[in-house]
Amino acid sequence: MEKSGIVGKLFQMRDEKYAALQVKILPTVGKDRIIGVRTPELRAFAKDLFREEETESFLRELPHRYFDEDQLHAFVISQEKDFDKCIAETEAFLPFIDNWATCDQLSPKAFKNKPQKLLPYIRKWIGSEHVYTVRFAIGMLMQHFLDGNFSPEYPEMVAGARSEEYYVNMMRAWYFATALAKQYDSVIPYLEGNKLDTWTHNKTIQKSIESFRITDEQKEYLRTLKIGKK
């Protein structure tokens, strides 16, 4: 299937009302780049496309013109089960990601069972100058290293990823809020010791208080740690 054919298929699935909504929630993506294909349809298309021999040419044609192509690209990579091939495809794609949605939708199946093989790449990505590569690295730490694979060095990595970028710091806050739910005793010192920048610190507390996985007692204590007005 040629790229033009893929784009044509995407336009056939277009939902203009959905496109209008996406324009509002994707401020880093130009309006003219949004076709407006709903996620379930993109996922289904990606499953079909993954089995096509011509898919390789689509994955090589970067950057894509449309946001929906980027989403499709992320869903195709996410299906790859071979770790080495998946890493190669991921690293080729990361520099071209320009929005939070595509970054967060990129969730490769191949990474789940080989966390220690993934870790060196996360260490590299988290030091990147590219906003969404850093965000992706933090997302991978949150997804694969907060349960049985947890180590205190991982929140230290996230705390050290200082940035002025909203989409990095929002992911850092999301990480620490999730970490509080799963590794409370190891992570609460980051708030008690003011080890995060003020915005990320307070956003972490806000997201934790909104979480059903944090106990009422923990929420009350977290409120006392907020920096600024209580």
C-alpha positions in Angstrom: 0.0 0.0 0.0 1.5 3.3 -1.0 1.6 6.2 1.4 -0.9 8.1 -0.8 -3.2 5.1 -0.4 -2.8 5.2 3.4 -3.6 8.9 3.5 -6.6 8.4 1.2 -7.9 5.7 3.5 -7.4 8.0 6.5 -9.5 10.7 4.8 -12.2 8.1 4.2 -12.4 7.5 7.9 -12.5 11.2 8.8 -14.8 12.6 11.4 -15.0 16.4 11.2 -16.4 16.9 14.6 -13.7 14.8 16.1 -11.1 16.7 14.1 -12.4 20.0 15.6 -12.0 18.5 19.1 -8.5 17.4 18.4 -7.5 20.8 17.3 -8.4 22.1 20.7 -6.5 19.5 22.7 -3.4 19.4 20.5 -2.0 22.9 20.6 1.4 21.9 19.1 -0.2 20.4 16.0 -1.3 22.7 13.2 -5.0 22.5 12.3 -4.2 21.5 8.7 -2.3 18.4 9.9 -5.3 16.9 11.6 -7.6 14.6 9.6 -9.8 13.5 12.4 -9.8 9.7 12.6 -11.0 8.2 15.8 -8.5 6.1 17.8 -10.4 2.7 17.6 -10.4 3.0 13.8 -6.7 3.9 13.7 -5.9 0.9 15.9 -7.9 -1.4 13.7 -6.2 0.0 10.6 -2.8 -0.4 12.2 -3.5 -4.1 12.8 -4.3 -4.6 9.1 -1.4 -2.5 8.0 1.1 -4.3 10.3 0.6 -7.4 8.2 1.2 -5.6 4.9 4.7 -6.0 3.3 4.5 -2.4 2.1 4.2 -1.2 5.7 8.0 -0.9 5.8 7.9 1.9 3.2 5.3 3.8 5.3 7.5 3.6 8.4 10.5 5.0 6.4 8.7 8.0 5.0 9.3 10.4 7.8 8.2 13.0 8.7 4.6 12.3 7.9 2.4 15.1 6.7 -0.6 14.3 9.0 -1.0 13.8 12.7 -3.2 10.8 12.0 -0.3 9.2 10.1 1.9 9.7 13.2 -0.8 8.0 15.3 -1.0 5.2 12.9 2.8 4.9 12.9 2.8 4.6 16.7 0.2 1.9 16.7 2.0 -0.1 14.0 5.3 0.0 16.0 3.5 -0.9 19.2 2.5 -4.2 17.6 6.1 -5.3 16.8 7.1 -8.2 19.1 10.8 -8.4 18.1 12.6 -6.3 20.6 15.6 -5.2 18.5 13.4 -4.3 15.5 11.0 -2.5 17.7 13.8 -0.4 19.3 15.1 0.5 15.9 11.7 1.6 14.7 11.1 3.5 17.9 14.4 5.4 17.8 13.8 6.3 14.1 10.4 7.7 15.0 11.0 9.5 18.3 12.6 12.6 16.8 9.6 13.2 14.7 7.0 13.1 17.5 5.6 16.6 18.1 2.7 16.1 20.4 1.7 14.5 23.7 -0.9 12.2 22.2 1.4 10.3 19.7 4.1 10.2 22.4 1.7 8.6 24.9 0.1 6.2 22.4 3.5 4.7 21.5 3.5 1.7 23.8 5.5 -1.2 22.3 4.5 -4.7 23.3 8.1 -5.8 22.8 9.3 -3.8 25.8 7.1 -5.4 28.4 9.1 -8.6 28.9 12.6 -7.2 28.5 12.8 -4.3 30.9 16.5 -4.6 31.6 17.3 -4.6 27.9 15.1 -1.5 27.6 16.7 0.4 30.5 19.9 1.6 28.7 17.7 3.2 26.0 15.6 4.9 28.6 18.7 6.4 30.2 19.7 7.7 26.8 16.3 9.1 25.9 15.8 10.9 29.2 18.8 13.0 28.5 17.6 14.0 25.1 17.0 17.7 24.1 13.8 16.6 22.3 10.8 17.2 24.5 8.8 14.2 23.5 11.8 11.8 23.6 12.2 12.8 27.3 8.5 12.4 27.9 8.5 9.0 26.3 11.4 7.9 28.5 9.6 8.9 31.6 6.4 7.2 30.4 8.4 4.0 29.9 9.8 4.2 33.4 6.2 4.7 34.7 4.9 1.8 32.6 7.6 -0.8 33.2 9.5 0.1 36.3 7.1 1.0 39.1 6.1 -2.6 40.1 8.4 -5.6 40.4 11.2 -3.9 38.5 11.3 -0.8 40.7 14.5 0.6 42.0 15.0 4.0 43.9 17.3 5.1 41.1 14.4 5.5 38.7 12.5 8.3 40.5 15.9 9.9 40.9 16.3 9.9 37.1 12.9 11.5 36.7 13.6 14.1 39.3 16.8 14.9 37.5 15.1 15.5 34.2 14.7 19.2 34.9 12.9 21.1 32.2 11.0 24.3 31.4 8.8 22.3 29.0 5.2 21.8 30.1 4.8 18.4 28.4 7.9 17.1 30.2 6.9 18.4 33.6 3.4 17.2 33.2 4.7 13.7 32.6 7.1 14.0 35.6 4.1 14.9 37.8 2.1 12.0 36.4 5.1 9.7 37.1 5.4 10.8 40.7 1.7 10.6 41.3 1.6 7.1 40.0 4.8 6.3 42.0 3.1 7.5 45.2 0.3 5.0 44.5 2.7 2.1 44.0 5.9 3.0 45.9 4.7 5.5 48.5 7.5 5.1 51.1 10.2 5.4 48.5 8.8 8.4 46.7 7.2 10.6 49.4 10.7 11.9 50.4 10.8 13.8 47.1 7.9 15.9 48.2 9.0 16.1 51.9 12.4 17.3 50.8 11.3 19.6 48.0 13.4 17.8 45.5 11.2 18.8 42.6 10.6 22.2 41.0 7.6 23.9 42.5 5.2 23.4 39.5 5.9 19.7 39.3 5.8 19.3 43.1 2.3 20.9 43.3 1.0 19.2 40.2 2.1 15.8 41.6 0.1 16.5 44.8 -2.9 17.6 42.8 -2.9 14.5 40.6 -2.4 12.3 43.7 -5.3 13.8 45.5 -7.5 13.2 42.5 -6.4 9.5 42.4 -8.5 6.7 43.8 -5.3 4.7 44.5 -4.1 7.1 47.2 -5.7 6.7 50.6 -7.6 9.5 52.3 -5.0 9.6 55.1 -2.2 10.0 52.5 -4.2 12.7 50.7 -4.6 14.7 53.9 -0.8 14.5 54.4 0.0 15.4 50.8 -2.2 18.6 51.2 0.2 19.8 54.0 3.2 19.4 51.6 1.8 21.8 49.0 4.1 24.7 48.3 2.4 28.1 48.5 -1.2 28.6 49.4 -2.8 25.6 51.1 
